[in-house]
């Protein structure tokens, strides 16, 4: 076993955790929480389903931004808090986004949030309508006021997530350019900014692969985790079947100083739909990672993922086991290893 370290991350002794069940015969170093799903149907009045959501440590507990599918079918973002990262109290009102002057500025819809702390503030990212599906962003320091930022991209784009620190003096954002529908294609791209307002210096990171589980499209999941081997990135991959797309998730390791270069990319999925809550729901056969918690002292990582566009579930891994597995099963293409600029 290697001694991979999680870097530049505060200790999290109360990370939600469950050891791998005895007798688990999966080859993957990722295992499911035995009490999944952690959020079921109709969790609060007016919301039918919660899934594809982001969680983070806050104080002596945890905070989350949930994708809540309302009874009219329009997704919006809701705030939740938890003492243990598993059992959640969800606010009944939608997150109140405002403009810089404090006036209400609510998106028409908002889904698949990510939540990342960068320096002295928290940043939320989600997919919204900007005359087409695009990326919304907001900043908060207290989880009471969420101030909208400039939209980083024109349509169409999804699956945006910030890096937790600047690299070479610039903020970094991963995204997945797309089209206006249920995108039948998609690669992960890196964009850079000096100020969180103007984004450019776009670099290609990874293409959808020749592996069946990620052959249609891929998209970044949780915020990259800084490790002694590079940036650890969980991402989802979609395959096409006679009954629709199947979403699994895998992982890659990006270069620490030039994250558009892929060092290692696991050829195998880490989790694919197998359990009832992943296979049966509003959109069957979906495992969709959106957030992680990690403790550098123990190497533990807890993963939050959406299941079947209906439930929120959890899985667990250890950083050294995971990185060893990625490296042992790595398959990096020429375009992956390039700096992403042609």
Protein Blocks (a to p, Z undefined) as FASTA:
>chain_A
ZZddcehiacdfkbccddddehiabfbfbdcdfkbcfbdchkbghiabdchiadddehjb
dcdddddddfkopacddddddfkomaccddfbdcddddfkopacddfbdchiadddehjb
ccddddddehiacddddddfklmaccddddfbdcddehiacdfbdeehiacdddddddfb
lcfbdcddddddfklmagchiacfbdcdfbfklmmbccdfbdcdddfkbccddddddddd
fkbccdddddddddfklmmbcfbdcfbdfbdcfbfklmgcfbghiacdfbdcddfknopa
cddddehhlaccdddddfklmmmmmmmmgccdfklmpgoiZZ
